[in-house]
Amino acid sequence: MTLHEAIVTVLRSKGTPMSPREIADEINRRRLYIRGDGRPVPSSQISARVNKYPHLFARIDSLIELAKSRTVYAKARRGRITERSARSGDPRGHSIERNNDVTKINFLERKGFKCIGTIGELTELGLPDIDELACCGVYAITTPHDYRPSYVPLNMTERQGNVIKPWRIEALEKKWVEKADIVYYGLAGERSFRPLKKRLRDLIQHGAGKTTDRGPHRGG
């Protein structure tokens, strides 16, 4: 078991936010993760690992909890895609069915979108092998019930190098729209053929802190 898997195991078993020290103590007590040098896991190592996996963990002041991962919906479209495609329909009054951490938005499903998983699932397991993702298309990212965004400090963002012009946390907090259900629409293949699978893979890798030889994923 890796250290981040051990942290997930502890947080799931406790069901409440915990401090890095509490998590470290529990991991050492249950021997969920053994360091190469045989020494106990320190709280500083817990904090460092949590910062490395923002798609798995969220911070509330000095406490850590499991991140409520956003859900990805995709809609395949053959032929040319336009900006209007992502904006069609009226989302006002759409019904939302909440089940655990997944927010099901019926408006999207009525428009032909398919739920393909949460950001956390897609990051850990990869994108599903379905026909829709082999086509150009439109995708939407939604938030789960009671979703609270967490932010990576500016100095850490600059070190990771996967954001072109990082913003300060204060500015990001002002931009966040409370109780938003749909937080992002994206396109794949607007000007030339590009499948949804490649577009979403770039987005997910960017969110996990990975970049390509061409730099960060600009649309993320």
Summary of the structure (lengths in Angstrom):
residues: 220
radius of gyration: 18.9
end to end distance: 30.4
largest distance: 58.2
contacts: 605
relative contact order: 0.14
helix: 36%
strand: 20%
